[in-house]
Each structure stands twice: as C-alpha cells, then as structure tokens.
Amino acid sequence: MSIRFFPRPGGHQIAYMQRKGRSPGILFLPGLGSNMISLKGDALDRFASSQGLSYLRYDPFGHGSSSGEQTEATVARDRPHKIKALIGIASAPDCTRETIPKRMDKDQLDELTRGTRSYIQVAGGWKVTQNFLEEGEKHCVLDQDMHVDYPVRLLHGTEDVTVPPSLSKRLKDRMIGDDVQVKMIDGGDHRLSTPENLDILLNTIRKPLLLQ
C-alpha cells in the first residue's frame, strides 16, 4: 500500500494507508509519538490481507507523514455506533494529567503556564505545549464512567516503564459493559512489538472479536 493524503482545513493533510476488504475492518490508531509505519501497523496489514478484511491506518496530526500539530482524538467515544470492538495497546488515558506532566519538573510546568517557553521537549522527543495540555483536559475519561456495548480488550505489558500498567486497570474500571477485559502481558514493554507480543495482539482480534 502507498501513502495517500486526506486534505483538512487550514492546508493541513492527514497521511493514511488503506486496504479494501470486508467489514468489520481494522482501524489502527498509533499512539502519541508513534506513526502508522511500524511493526504493529505492518503486522496488522498482513493479518487484514490474509483474512480479507478492510484496513485503515493513519498518522495523527504532527506525526509521521501528516502535517499540523499533535492533537487528541476520541474516536470510540465520539462515534460509538462505528465501533464493533476496541483493543487498547498500552493505553494511556488522560496522559496530559497522568503521565506527561510527570516528565517535567515544576519549573518547566510553570514556564509553560506563564508562557515564558513555547514548549518543553520531554523524554521520547515530544514537544509539549500549554495548548496541548489544555486541549487534553477536554478529553479526559478517568473521571467519569463510559458505557460501551462492544467488546473491549486492554493489552498492557507488565514491564512498561512509559505508561503505568495501572492506567489500563483504571480505564477498565471506568468502562461499563458486558465484555471489558484487561490482559497483562508478562514481561511486555511499552511497545509490545516483539513477535510474541504481536501474536497476542492478532489472537486477540482473531478469537473473541472480529472473526467470530
């Protein structure tokens, strides 16, 4: 598949790759600081092709081949009727509260608040702006219950030092539904991109979710 571009207002464009196939298909949303061309993205593409499933992956604003700045998206919450199943991979809900501020010291946070610095570059290479933190506040989910009528699987490595595994457990506790589960992957890191971890991801899709 080749990279294509979807025009957005303001002259920005979203880079995406799409494979046609049957529904329900797979939508891959990379995490903050990641992009669609990755071990997970490629593994999902091969899986979708082998099963005849449609597959769409894209780079969010400010990532990979897309233009613009980093932004937040809440696809599952804003478009629940489009979701048949949801798989979280090292989920980082409320990251602008729970994880990113902890990568900065008090002086750096104060500088952002006062506007004396336009951004702080934190570990991982992310440029954190005050606008980004404020925008993230609009999309926090851990302070409210979420009703879901589709299966949810939250995969998290026990050795993830980037996002605490406890966040996936807290997210599960906020998701009200008949089939919401957390799967802790023993020895798994944040990326969960080893061959063994990718097998777990694909089996999660294959057995209880899309191919039933």
N, C-alpha and C positions, 0 to 999 in steps of 0.2 A: 504494500500500500504506500502511496505517496502522500506527502503532507499537503493539505489543502487549507484555505483560509476563508473564514467567515467574517465579513465586514461588520463592524459595530460602530455606533455613533461616536463622533469625535475623531474619526480617522483611524481608530484602533482596529485590530483584527485578531480573531481567535484562530490559532492553528489547531487543526484536527486531522485525524485519520479515521476512515470509515470503511467497514466491510459489510456488504449487504448479506442478508440471510434471513432466517425465520425468526419470529418473535415467540416469547420474550427474548430480547437480546441482552448484551452486556454493555454497560456504560462504565468506563474506567476513569475515575477522577484522581489524579495524582495528589499527593499531599503537599503541604507548604514546603517550598524549596526543591521539589522534585519536578519531573516532567514526564510526558507520556511515552517517550522513547526510553524504555528501562527494561530490566529483566522481567518485572511483573507485567508491564504493558505488552512485551513481546510474547510472554508465556500465555497470557490471556488471548492474544491474537491467534496463536497456534491452536489453542483449545477451541475457540469460536469457529475457526475454519474447519477443524476436524468434526465438529458437531453440526455444522451448517447454520450456526447462529449469527445474527447480525451483531456487529461490534463497533462501538464508537469510543474513541479516546481523544482527549484534547488537553492542551496546555492552558491553564487558567491565566488571567491577565498577569503580566510580569514574570511569566515562567516560560522556559523553553523557547519556542519559536513565536509565541504570542507577544503582542505589544502591550503597552499600558503598565499599570502598577499592580502590585499584589492586592488581592481583594478576597472577600469571603463569599462563599456560596452555600446555600442551604437547600439543595435540590430536593432531598427527600421530604423535608418539612413543607416546602412551598408547593410541591407538586406530588402529593401522596398518591393521587389516582394513577400516576405513571409508574409507580414502583411495585414490582412483584416480589422482590426480595432485596435485602440490603446486607452487604458484607462490609464491616469495618476492619481495616488493617492498621493496627497500632493507632487506634483512634485518639485524637487529641481535641476533644470538645472543649470549648471555652479557652482555647490556647492563649488568647490575649489577656486572660486572667490567671490561668493555671500554670503555664509553662514559660511563655516568652518573657514576661516581666522578671522572672527569676534568673534569667540570663543577663540581667543588667543590675548594676548597683543603684543605690538610692540617688546618688549624684546624677547618674545618667538619666534616670526617670525624671528627676527634677528639671534637667536641661530640656528634655522633650516637652514637658508640661509648660515651661516658661517660653519655649520657642527659641532658646539660645542655640539649639542644634536642630538641624532639619531631620536628621536620622541618626540612629545608633546601629552600627553593624555588630551583630551578635554572633556567637559561635554557630557555625553552619553557613555563614556568609549572608544571612538575611539582613536586609536593611529595614529596620523597624522605625516607623514614623508615628507621631502622635495621632495623626488621622487614622492610621491603621489600627491602633489600639482602640480609638473611639468607635470606629466602624465595627470592630469585633464585639464591642459591648452590645450592639444591636442584635447580635446573632447568638447570644449565649443560650445554652439549653439545660445546663445542670441545675438551674434554679426553678425548674418547672417540669411537670410531668408531660410526656409526649405519648399520645395514643397511636399505636401502629397496628394495622390489620394485615401485615405481611411478615414473613419470617425474617428474623434478624440474627446474624452471626457476627460476633465481635472477636476477631483474632488478635492476640497480643502476645509478644514474646516475654518470657519471664526475666530475660536479661536486658530488656530495653532500658537504656540509661538516658534516652532522649525524651521519651514520654512515659511517665509512670504507669505501669500496668493497672494501678488502682483507678485510673481515669476510665478505662473500659468498664470496670465493675460499677463505678458510679453512674456511667451512662446507661448501663443495663438497668439499674435500679430506677432510672427515670423513664424508661420506656415501658409503657403499659400495653401488653399484648399477650397473645396466647403462645407465641413461639419466639422468645427472645433468649439467646444464649451467649455466654462468653466462653471462649476456648483459649486457655492459656497454653502457649506452645513452649514446652520445656527447652530451655537453652536458647530460645529465639531472641534475636536482637531487634532493633527498631525497624530495619528494612524488610525483614522476613523474605529475603530473596535467594536463599540457598535452594538447591534442588529439592531438598526435603521439605522446606517451608512452602515452596511453590506447589508441591504435590498436595500438601494440606489445603492450600487455597483452592486448587482445582477440584479436589474431592468435596470440599465444602459447597462448591457450586453444583457439582455433578449429582450428589446424592440427595440432599434434602431440599434443594432449592429449585433450580431451573429445569432439571431434566427428570422430573417426576411424572 
